[in-house]
Amino acid sequence: MRLGAVIITMGNRPDDLRALIDSVVRQEGDPIEVVVVGNGAPVTGVPDGVRTVELPENLGIPGGRNVGIEAFGPAGTDVDVLLFLDDDGLLANTDTAELVRRAFAADPELGIISFRIADPDTGATQRRHVPRLRASDPMRSSRVTTFLGGANAVRTKVFAEVGPLPGEFFYAHEETDLAWRALDAGWMIDYRSDMVLLHPTTPPSRHAVYHRMVARNRVWLARRNLPAPLIPLYLGVWLSLTLARRPSAAGLKAWFSGFTEGWTTPCGPRRPMKWRTVWRLTRLGRPPVV
């Protein structure tokens, strides 16, 4: 099973990037071809044999990863599986690639694997990094309904069948958009606690665009993928959760700005999921209203 790896970078963490690439190179089994995408930045200091693509502007996380996918041929199909890894992460173990190969080989319905993210100093995994509602035990592997964008593996047949990440999202919820489309097409998603990416513990709100993009893309996600009766339920639940978390006044203002933007701007093609997919999501523990 042929594996490739896509890493996007803004060029501001060269030492971390090199350490990540070294951890990929050290993986047991057949070598993994690595493509580094400079998202509006030059790529420097990478070892020989690593391909680079330098973009003239920042296309955002999904846009940059889509360029990386196409570097492996149409929809990435020059390889069987692509790893997507944050440039400040590090594969903790040398057998992760072999675990990925075995998992996909053993389950032809498996389309996406979400790795466990652990802090390199404490080993702790944040609840938000466990992609299910029952997140208290990060060491429990399970079927899930979404995945973590910077620590995952995707069978390239998924991209060939359902399309790429939604580039227009730029940042936030692009993984869930792809996950819902993959589930609707019959693929499954696993969270695997034994496949570990070490990554510093950081709050998502460190990004200046966080509140606006999260709200806008939440609306786009619903408009693109949910049956019409579920759209107000889903967005109503997330509005309530946002208010319950009591963000700052500036954060709340940015959130409502993004929420309005999500309704007033094009969201891309609408392909509502089948009702049997809604039932599948519900059986997996996360109905598409939360």
N, C-alpha and C positions, 0 to 999 in steps of 0.2 A: 504494500500500500504506500503510494507516494505522498509524502508530506511536504508542504511549503509553509513558510511563515511570513506574515505581513506585519511590519512595524511602521507606524507613522511617528514622525518627530517634528518638533518645532525648532530643532537645532540648538536648544538651550540646555540639554543634559547629555553632553557627549560621553562623559565617563559612565553614566548609567546605561546609555545606549550600548556602549561597548561591552559592559558587563552582561547585559541581557543577551546580546548576540553570542558571547562566549558560552553562556549557559545553554543556548540552543545548539551550538556546535558540539557541546559535550554530550548531547543526548545519545543514548545507546541505539544501535540499529543503523539502518541506512541513513546517510546524510540528509539533512533538511535544507532545502534551498531557501535562502532568506532574501526578501526584498524590503528595503527601507525606503519609505516615501517621505521626502522632505516637504512638509505641508507649508509651502510659502517660505521655505528656508533651505539653505544649502546643507548637504549631508557631508560631514567630514569625519575622518578618524575611524572608518569602518574597515574591517580586515579584508584582505583579498578574497575574491570569490563571492562577496555579498553584492547583489545588484542594488542600484539606487535609482530612484526617480525623483527629480527635483521639480516641484510645481511652482509656477510664478506667483501664485497667490494661495492663501489658506482656504481650502475647500471645506473645512470642518472635519470632524471625526469620520462620519460616514462617507463623505466625499473622498477623503484621503484614502480610506480603506478600500473603497470601490476601485480607485486607481491601482492599488496594490493587487486587488483580485485580478484585474485585467492584465497585469504584468505576467500572470501565469496562463495567458491565453484567454479566449472568450469564456466568461463566467468562471475563470480559474481552472478550467478542465484539463490543463496540462498536468495537474496533480489531482489526487483523490480527496485530500483533506487539506484545509488551510488553518493554521494557527494564527490567531490575532492576539498580540501581546502589547501591553503598554510599555513605552520606552523607558520608564523608570521602574519597571518590574524585573523579576529575576526568577527563572524556573528553579524551584527549590531542589529538585531531585533529577538524576540523570536518566530515570526510567519513564519519565512522563510521556515521551513520544511513543514508546513501546506500549504503554497503557492505552494511549489514544488509538493506536493501530488495532490492538486486540478488541477494544470496545466497539469500534465501527465494524470490524470483521465479524464479530459475534452477533450483531444485531442489525440486519439490513434496513430496519425501519428507523434506526437512530440517525438523525440529521445533524444535531448540534450537541456539543458537550460544553458545559459551563464549569470552569475550574474553581477551586476554592482560593480566595485571596487571603493571605495571612500577613500580618505585620512582621517585618524581618527581625525586629528586636524582641517583641513579646510573643509572637506566634498567634496572637489573637485575630479572630475573624469578625469584622463588624456585621451586625445583623443585616444591614442594607446590602451586604455582599452575598447573602444567602438568598437566591432568587425564588423564594416561596413565602407564604404567609407564616407558616410555622417555622420560624428561623432561629429558635432558641438553641438548637443543637447543630452547629455547623459541620460536625463530623459525620452526620448522617447523609449519605448519598440518596438520591431519589429522582423520580421523574419530576420535571418542573414545566412551567409554562413560559419562561423567558430565560435570559442568560446575561452574563456579564460581558460588556463590550470589549474590555481590554485583557481578558483572560479566558479564551475559549477556543474551540476547534469546530469547524463547520465542514461537512461533506460538500464538495463543490457541486454535486448533483442538485443540492438545494438551490444554489444560485441559478443554475441552469433552468430549474423548473419554476421558481417563484420570483426570480429577479434579484437585483442587488439590494444593498441597504438604501434607505431613502435619503439621498444626498441633500435634499432641500431641508432636512431637519437640522443640519449643521452640528448640533450638539443636543443630546438628551432624547431618550425613548426610541432611538433608531433600532436598538436591539429588540425591543418588544414588537415593533412593527414587523421586522423580519420573522420573529418567532411566531407571531399570530398567522402570518402567511404560510410559514412552513407547517404549522400544525393543521391549518386548513387544507393543506395539500397531502396530509397523511403522515408527515414526518413526526418524530418524537424528539424530546429534548431531555438530557440527563444533567443533573448536578452531581459532580464527582468530587468528594472531599479528599481523595488520594492524589488528585492532580493539582498541584499547588503552585501558585505564583506569589512570590514574596513581593509586597508592595507597601510603601509607607502609609500609615493611617492618616488620611487627610479628609477634611469635610468637603462635600461636593459644592457647597456654596462659595468655595474659594474662587470659582470662576465668576467673573463680573457679569456674565450673561445668564447665570444660573436660573434665577427666578423667572425671568421673561421667557427663556427658551423652554424650561420645564412646563410652564403653563401653556404656551403656544403649541408645543409639540404634543401635549396631552390632548388638546382639542383636535389637532390634525390626526393623531392616532385613532381617535374615536370616529372622526368623520370618514377616514379612509377604510376602516376595517370592521366596524361594528354594525350589526343590524339596526335599523333606525330606532326601534323601541328602546334599545339599550343605551343609546348615546346620552340622553339626559340623565339616566340613572348613573352611568359611569362618571360623567363629569360632575354630577351633583355630589356623589360620594367623595370625589377628590377635592371639590371645593370645601366640603365640610372638614376633611382631614387637614387641608392647608390652614384653615382658620383655627382648628384645634391646636396646631403646632405653634401658633402665635409668633409668626415671623415679625421682623422689625417693620416699622412703618414704610421704610424705603423698599424693603423686600416685598411687602404686600402690594405696594403701588406698582412695582415692576411685574409682579405676578398677574395682577388684574390687567395691566397693559398687554402682557403676553396672551392672556386668556381672550381678550378682545381681538387681538391680532389673529389668533387661531380661527376665529369665526369669520373674519373679514378678508382673509387672504387665501389664495389657492393652496390646497393641501396635497395636490397630486391626484392620481387616479383613485376612484372609489371602487373597492371590490369587497363588499361586506362578506364576512365569513358565514359559512353555513351554520344552521342551527345545531347540527350535530357536532360542529366544532365548539360551539358554546357549551354543549353538554360535556364534551371531552375536557374542556378547560375546567368545568365545574367538578368533574370526577377527579381531576388532578389536584384539586384543592384550591383553585383560584378562579372562580367565575369572572368573566370579563365585565364586572361592575365595580371592581376594586383593584 
